[in-house]
Amino acid sequence: MAKYFDVHPENPHRRAIGQVVDIVRDNGLIAYPTDSCFALGAQLGNKDGIDRIRSIRHLDDRHHFTLVCQNFAQLGQFVIINNAVFRAIKASTPGSYTFILPATKEVPRRLMHPKKKTVGVRIPDHVVVQALLAELGEPMLSSTLLLPGEEEPMTQGWQIKDELDHVLDAVIDSGECGTEPTTVIDFSGPEPEIVRHGAGDTSRFE
């Protein structure tokens, strides 16, 4: 059964955040709110967590997982960024964007796209997620909580607890969160490509 954490959206209790991070460090899988709907999260090296996310979402090995980072300095350890891309991403973070970039050697191979050697990265604009990442001290492996056959991601913590209780270790509920997935921009080619139109404004990338 998943533990349920009711967390204040603006002043999350440090003890609750610490308990969730302990679950993540113990190879647990969590559902947590972001500025662009709920996501599934696990520690970077958690192979079982990756397999569980794939199973829940019915994903193949071409799916881009996302490294959710606390800040730009942390993001820069895991992806290769040139000056032009740096400026574009810097101007859009924190926010509801996922950026696909060439991965550095810091990224576990199983998280990369098998052919492109790329990975998704994002810096969310959400108090609870920022508290989680600060306590964890490293990026969190993540994927939007969008169930197979559904067109919209799950947005209610109690519903997630009810439906996925048997496959999760913790659910964080901080009330209302975003209802639209991130905008996905692929910077791995010669020109930026908008892969998914979502919550983030795409005008600066068009």
C-alpha positions in Angstrom: 0.0 0.0 0.0 1.1 3.5 -0.8 1.7 6.0 2.1 -0.4 9.1 1.7 1.1 12.5 2.5 -1.1 15.6 2.6 1.4 18.4 2.2 0.8 22.2 2.3 1.4 23.6 -1.2 3.3 26.7 0.0 4.9 25.6 3.3 5.5 21.8 3.0 6.4 20.3 6.4 10.0 19.2 6.4 9.3 16.0 8.3 6.8 14.8 5.6 9.3 15.8 2.8 12.0 13.9 4.6 9.8 10.8 4.9 9.1 10.8 1.2 12.7 11.3 0.3 13.6 8.3 2.5 11.1 6.2 0.5 12.7 7.4 -2.8 16.2 6.5 -1.4 14.9 3.1 -0.4 14.1 2.4 -4.1 10.5 3.4 -3.7 8.2 4.8 -6.5 6.2 7.9 -5.7 3.5 10.0 -7.3 3.9 13.7 -6.8 2.4 17.0 -8.0 4.2 19.5 -10.3 3.4 22.7 -12.1 2.2 20.6 -15.0 0.1 17.7 -13.5 1.2 14.7 -11.4 4.3 12.7 -12.2 5.9 9.4 -11.1 9.3 9.7 -9.5 12.1 7.4 -8.4 15.8 7.7 -7.6 18.2 7.9 -10.6 19.8 4.5 -10.1 16.6 2.7 -9.3 16.3 0.1 -12.1 13.2 -1.4 -10.5 11.6 2.0 -10.4 12.2 2.4 -14.2 10.6 -1.0 -14.8 7.6 -0.1 -12.6 7.1 3.2 -14.5 7.2 1.4 -17.8 4.7 -1.2 -16.5 2.3 1.4 -15.2 2.4 3.5 -18.3 3.0 0.7 -20.9 6.1 2.4 -22.3 8.7 1.0 -24.7 12.4 1.6 -24.6 12.2 4.6 -26.9 10.4 6.6 -24.3 12.3 9.6 -23.0 12.5 9.6 -19.2 12.9 13.0 -17.6 15.5 14.1 -15.0 13.7 16.6 -12.7 16.3 19.0 -11.5 16.3 21.5 -8.7 18.2 24.2 -10.6 20.2 25.0 -13.7 23.5 24.1 -12.1 22.3 20.6 -11.4 20.8 20.3 -14.9 24.1 21.2 -16.5 25.8 18.1 -15.0 23.6 15.7 -16.9 23.2 17.3 -20.4 25.4 18.9 -23.0 24.4 22.5 -23.7 25.8 25.0 -26.2 25.6 28.8 -25.6 22.5 29.4 -27.8 20.6 26.5 -26.1 21.8 27.6 -22.7 20.2 31.1 -23.2 16.9 29.6 -24.5 16.6 27.1 -21.6 17.7 29.6 -19.0 15.0 32.0 -20.0 12.3 29.3 -19.7 13.2 27.8 -16.3 11.8 27.1 -13.9 8.6 26.3 -15.7 6.4 23.8 -17.5 9.0 22.6 -20.1 10.9 19.4 -20.7 14.0 19.7 -22.8 15.5 16.8 -24.7 19.3 17.1 -24.9 22.4 14.9 -25.5 23.2 13.2 -22.2 26.5 13.3 -20.3 28.2 10.3 -18.8 26.5 11.1 -15.5 23.2 9.8 -16.9 22.6 6.0 -16.5 22.5 4.4 -19.9 19.1 2.8 -19.3 17.6 6.3 -19.0 18.9 7.4 -22.4 17.1 7.1 -25.7 18.8 3.9 -27.1 19.9 5.4 -30.4 20.1 9.2 -29.8 21.8 9.0 -26.4 19.5 11.8 -25.3 17.5 12.4 -22.1 14.8 14.8 -21.0 15.4 17.4 -18.3 13.2 20.0 -16.5 13.2 22.4 -13.7 9.7 22.7 -12.2 8.2 25.8 -10.7 6.5 24.1 -7.8 7.3 24.6 -4.1 6.7 21.0 -3.0 8.9 19.5 -5.8 11.6 22.0 -5.1 11.5 21.0 -1.4 11.8 17.3 -2.4 14.7 17.9 -4.7 16.5 20.0 -2.1 16.2 17.2 0.4 17.1 14.5 -2.1 20.2 16.4 -3.3 20.1 15.1 -6.8 17.7 15.0 -9.8 14.7 12.6 -9.7 13.9 10.2 -12.5 10.4 11.1 -13.6 7.5 10.5 -16.0 4.1 12.1 -16.4 1.4 10.1 -14.7 -0.6 9.4 -17.8 -2.2 6.0 -17.7 -2.6 3.8 -20.8 -5.7 4.7 -22.9 -6.2 8.0 -21.1 -5.9 11.3 -22.9 -5.4 13.4 -19.8 -3.0 12.8 -16.9 -4.2 12.2 -13.3 -4.6 15.4 -11.3 -6.1 14.3 -7.9 -3.9 12.8 -5.2 -6.8 10.9 -3.5 -7.7 9.3 -6.9 -4.1 8.3 -7.5 -3.9 6.7 -4.1 -7.2 4.9 -4.8 -6.3 3.6 -8.2 -2.6 3.0 -7.9 -2.3 2.0 -4.3 -0.9 -1.4 -5.1 1.9 -0.2 -7.4 3.2 2.9 -5.6 5.0 3.4 -2.3 3.9 7.0 -1.7 1.5 9.7 -2.9 2.0 13.4 -2.2 -1.1 15.5 -2.3 -0.7 19.3 -2.1 -4.1 20.2 -3.5 -4.5 21.7 -7.0 -1.7 21.3 -9.4 -1.3 21.8 -13.1 -3.6 19.8 -15.4 -1.6 19.9 -18.6 1.7 18.1 -19.4 4.9 20.0 -20.0 5.8 21.4 -23.4 8.6 19.2 -24.8 11.3 20.8 -26.9 14.0 18.7 -28.6 17.3 20.4 -28.8 19.3 17.4 -29.9 19.1 18.4 -33.6 20.3 21.4 -35.6 17.1 23.3 -34.9 14.8 23.1 -31.9 11.8 20.9 -32.5 8.5 21.2 -30.6 7.7 17.6 -29.8 4.6 18.3 -27.6 2.6 21.4 -27.1 1.7 21.6 -23.4 1.6 24.0 -20.5 4.7 26.0 -21.5 4.5 28.8 -24.1 6.1 27.7 -27.4 6.5 31.1 -29.0 10.2 31.6 -28.3 11.0 28.2 -29.9 9.0 28.7 -33.1 
